[in-house]
């Protein structure tokens, strides 16, 4: 990779990480839809959404991931 491009990407990642990651993600999803069709693209988008939810759950410091969605709707255990 050329030094100018490397510096540009480093600055872009520091100043605008959301825009850069969103652009790369959009390009990837767009390519999947063009190459494999819209059903595969929607499946990929759903998998990305579920992955985000699980990652967000783990980032919040919750240790267990076996009842990710159930604990939001059910009352706490009385043990």
Secondary structure, DSSP 8 states (H G I E B T S, - for coil): --HHHHHHHHHHHHH-HHHHHHHHHHHHHHHHHHHH-HHHHHHHHHHHHHHHHHHHHHHTT----TTTTHHHHS-----
